[in-house]
């Protein structure tokens, strides 16, 4: 989207981390770096002197955060501190720090839908790492007048999402079944929980609008505004795939202390930027399935 608008894009990648194939374009440039090495990060930012920074990098798995909490906090909190410090030393460009709705933890029904005024109470190291990053946004804005905005997204779905998240885990298994690479059995975790899903293409548009119109020093929820039961996601994907499957519970996929229902309100984001989600849940799921089908057929 940004390339289509004519923007020059510099992306910082860590070679030790797997990532999707990156586009080949004369205005798309790759910088190598590590969030945890401040001097190198400052050099990378100074080398391109951006008008805006969107910070998306980090350890994104709550489950993994239990296995290595110190590393999760180092990357997500320490890495964010380094990004803010690099922005401060490279001309104070507009900066978007992406945290997570996981900072809210377990909420009672009367706290839903979540708004920016709800007090976070994270229930795992990942949530704590993102809540600490959120506090750094306010600190750097208030102390240094850094023009930084916080985006708090809920669940992303859509094309190019890697395994380890519910939709690509389901879609990849169903595509494997349809192409004959897997027996017609799909293993699942808790299908009764409800989550708020937004297509990644809509999420990117929200970040783009926050660069221009977000109020600095403030958080914005990026969400669809409606809860979806995970069982409904699976049923829709099975219908899209056009196959019959057996469903089997896998104890390894069950999470302890899982929040049963969570969804947010995008009212503040809409008020300040005009953003609304555009891509339907069915379209997001269909696009995700088709991509996995193509991958397995190639």
C-alpha positions, 0 to 999 in steps of 0.5 A, a space after each residue: 500500500 505504501 509503495 503504491 502511494 509512492 513512499 520510500 520504505 526502509 525495513 529493518 530485519 534481523 537475519 536470524 529471524 525467519 520472515 516472509 519473502 520481501 518485495 522487490 521494488 526500487 523504493 523498498 530498501 532493506 536494513 539489517 539490524 538488531 533491536 537490542 543493539 542501540 548503536 546499530 539501531 541509531 545508525 540504521 535510522 540515521 542512514 535513512 532519516 525517515 519522516 515516520 517510523 512504524 515499530 512492528 518488530 518483537 516476540 509475538 507469542 504469549 505462549 512463547 513468553 512463558 517459556 522465555 519471559 526474560 527474552 520476551 521482555 528484553 525484545 518487546 520492552 527493551 527493543 521498544 526503548 531502543 526504537 524510541 531512543 533512536 527516533 529521539 536521536 534522529 530528528 524526532 520523526 513521527 513514530 508509531 509503537 505497536 503494542 497489543 490488546 493482550 495488555 488487558 488480561 482477563 476482563 469482566 463482561 461489564 468491561 466490554 467492549 474494551 476502550 482506551 480508558 480500561 486499565 490494563 492488567 496483563 496476565 502473562 509475560 507477553 502482556 507485561 512486555 507490551 504494557 511496559 512498552 506502552 508506558 515508554 510511549 507516554 514517557 518519551 512523549 512527556 519527557 522529550 516531546 517525541 511525536 509518538 503514538 501507540 497502536 493497540 491491535 487485537 487479533 490480525 488475520 489475512 494473507 501471509 500470516 505465519 503459523 502459530 496463530 489460530 487462522 493460519 494453523 487451521 487454514 494450513 491444516 485444511 489446505 493440506 487435507 484438501 491437497 491430500 497431504 494430511 488425513 482428514 483430521 484437524 487438531 484444535 485447542 479451545 474453540 469456545 473462546 471469543 476474540 476480535 479479528 481484523 484483516 491485516 490489510 485494514 490494520 495497515 491502513 489504520 497505522 498509515 492513518 495514525 501516522 498522519 492523524 493520531 494524537 501524540 502520546 495517546 493510545 488507539 485500539 485497532 479492532 473490528 468491534 465484534 467478538 467471534 467464537 473460534 468455533 465459528 472461524 473453523 466452521 467458516 474455513 471448513 465451508 470455504 475449503 469444501 471438505 469434511 474433516 474430523 475435529 480432535 481436541 489437543 491438550 497441548 493447544 489448551 491454554 491455562 487462564 484463557 480469557 473467555 471473551 474479549 473485543 474492543 471499540 474502535 470509536 476513538 480511532 474512527 473519530 480521529 482518523 476516519 478509519 473503519 474496518 472494510 474487509 469482511 471476516 469471510 473474505 479474510 478467511 477465504 484469502 488466507 485459505 487460498 494462500 495456503 492452498 497455493 503454497 502447498 500446491 507449488 
